[in-house]
Structure formats: C-alpha cells, structure tokens
Amino acid sequence: MSANYTFNENIEVLMFLFVGFITWLLLLSSMIFFFIAIKKKSWKTMMVSSLIMIPNIVWILSGEVEKVMYLYLLWFGLQLFFLFKFRRAKHS
C-alpha cells in the first residue's frame, strides 16, 4: 500500500505543519531569545531573536491570515526597536 499524494496535498500538509507547529516553535524561541537579550542588553542576542521571526513575518505578508496574526508584526517591530536601541547604546 503506497501513498501517492499529489503536489497540492503535499503543500497542504506542509502548510499545516508550518501553521500548526513550526510557527509556534519559532515564536517561542524568539521570545526566549528576546527576554535573554533584554536581561543581558545584548544587541547580538536581540538580532538572533529578530532573525528567528523572519519566516513568520514573510508568511504573514505573503498570504491571507487571521487578523490576530498581525500581532506578530507588532512583536517584530518591538524586537527591531530594542535591537537598534541596544546597538546604539553599545556604540555610543
């Protein structure tokens, strides 16, 4: 009994995995790095936190999602704000 899936079915499975699991794992890891960066006042750790969020941001901007998912953009903006704040403080 072999599984002959079409391309569209494979894409649907990948989208389910991305929305169901990977998105939340990326958000959780981004939040962990964010709070570590706040505690250490490290712009490098904040940059890692921001980079982790990029797949989620691209997903939000490229497709139709629920309106509540736009809170990810707010979170990303907060990360960038602190990134530039810590970087400026480090170089001044």
Buried (B, 14 or more C-beta within 10 A) or exposed (E): EEEEEEEEEEEEEEEEEBEEEBBEEBBEBBBEBBEBBBEEEBBEBBBBBBEBBEEBBEBBEEEEEEEEBEEBBEBBEEBBEBBEEBBEEEEE
